[in-house]
């Protein structure tokens, strides 16, 4: 009887925690896409189209961010740090770096 109880308890736990994990990854994806849209200064229909594509599940890694864009962001951040860029100068550099 103990093994049946453990199985039921484990199943209930999985059902309760799975939606939270999905919602968390969706929130992270939304944050990433919003930040990227802001960096690219997208507005209106252009932003809407970008967000739709960014939030889709095609070509993504486990965290929900497009792999190529994530690698590009890491690379650009590292280069900006090496150049000790700050403020508007960094923002302009990041915008140019990410759009290439």
DRENDREN-526486 format. One line per field, with one value per residue (C-alpha): residue number from 1; residue in one letter; x, y, z. Coordinates in Angstrom, 3 decimals, decimal comma. Last residue first. Layout:
BEGIN
seq = NUM/...
type = a/...
px = X/...
py = Y/...
pz = Z/...
//
This chain:
BEGIN
seq = 100/99/98/97/96/95/94/93/92/91/90/89/88/87/86/85/84/83/82/81/80/79/78/77/76/75/74/73/72/71/70/69/68/67/66/65/64/63/62/61/60/59/58/57/56/55/54/53/52/51/50/49/48/47/46/45/44/43/42/41/40/39/38/37/36/35/34/33/32/31/30/29/28/27/26/25/24/23/22/21/20/19/18/17/16/15/14/13/12/11/10/9/8/7/6/5/4/3/2/1
type = x/x/x/x/x/x/x/x/x/x/x/x/x/x/x/x/x/x/x/x/x/x/x/x/x/x/x/x/x/x/x/x/x/x/x/x/x/x/x/x/x/x/x/x/x/x/x/x/x/x/x/x/x/x/x/x/x/x/x/x/x/x/x/x/x/x/x/x/x/x/x/x/x/x/x/x/x/x/x/x/x/x/x/x/x/x/x/x/x/x/x/x/x/x/x/x/x/x/x/x
px = 24,968/21,937/23,255/26,552/24,937/22,428/25,068/27,418/24,669/23,674/27,328/27,927/24,645/25,719/29,054/31,692/34,707/36,012/36,414/32,929/31,420/33,185/31,887/28,362/28,497/29,639/27,056/24,297/25,421/25,317/21,790/20,777/22,067/20,351/16,929/15,816/13,393/15,559/15,793/17,174/15,124/14,933/11,148/9,199/7,542/8,081/10,731/8,640/5,551/7,681/9,360/6,040/4,593/7,733/7,590/3,851/4,352/7,848/11,283/14,178/16,546/17,583/13,906/12,971/15,841/14,753/11,144/12,219/14,334/11,654/8,979/11,187/11,796/8,063/7,442/10,081/8,357/4,902/6,142/7,761/4,618/2,453/4,629/4,584/1,017/0,785/4,207/3,297/0,054/1,944/4,513/1,762/-0,077/3,124/4,029/0,547/0,751/4,200/2,901/0,000
py = 42,737/44,054/42,875/44,749/47,981/48,036/46,964/49,764/52,365/51,237/51,147/54,734/55,820/54,606/52,836/51,161/49,558/48,254/44,775/45,083/46,043/43,059/40,665/42,023/41,679/38,060/37,121/38,802/36,989/33,672/34,405/35,457/32,185/30,102/31,719/32,135/29,707/28,353/24,905/26,269/27,670/27,051/27,210/27,819/31,081/33,969/35,609/35,311/36,884/39,490/40,510/40,807/42,975/45,108/45,783/46,425/49,197/49,989/48,338/50,115/47,155/47,119/47,398/44,440/42,432/43,278/42,376/39,051/38,118/39,111/37,194/34,081/34,296/34,566/31,578/29,590/30,393/29,536/26,136/25,438/26,499/24,320/21,263/21,692/20,634/17,712/16,412/16,597/14,731/11,959/11,708/11,474/8,795/6,768/7,148/6,039/2,995/2,143/2,385/0,000
pz = -37,471/-35,544/-32,191/-32,517/-33,684/-30,828/-28,328/-29,444/-29,241/-25,731/-24,636/-25,823/-24,259/-20,824/-20,411/-22,590/-20,926/-24,304/-22,812/-21,275/-24,636/-26,248/-23,598/-23,910/-27,708/-27,470/-24,870/-26,893/-30,061/-28,221/-27,035/-30,533/-31,995/-29,322/-29,483/-25,904/-24,302/-21,515/-23,121/-26,395/-29,193/-32,920/-33,244/-30,023/-30,997/-28,593/-30,770/-33,931/-32,354/-30,586/-33,853/-35,673/-32,890/-32,762/-36,521/-36,266/-33,736/-32,481/-32,414/-30,669/-31,341/-27,694/-26,706/-28,906/-27,370/-23,844/-24,622/-26,163/-23,148/-20,654/-22,597/-22,757/-19,028/-18,411/-20,685/-18,781/-15,503/-16,854/-18,009/-14,653/-12,797/-15,055/-14,248/-10,445/-9,656/-12,053/-11,040/-7,340/-7,987/-9,766/-6,972/-4,350/-6,324/-6,749/-3,072/-2,036/-4,291/-2,889/0,680/0,000
//
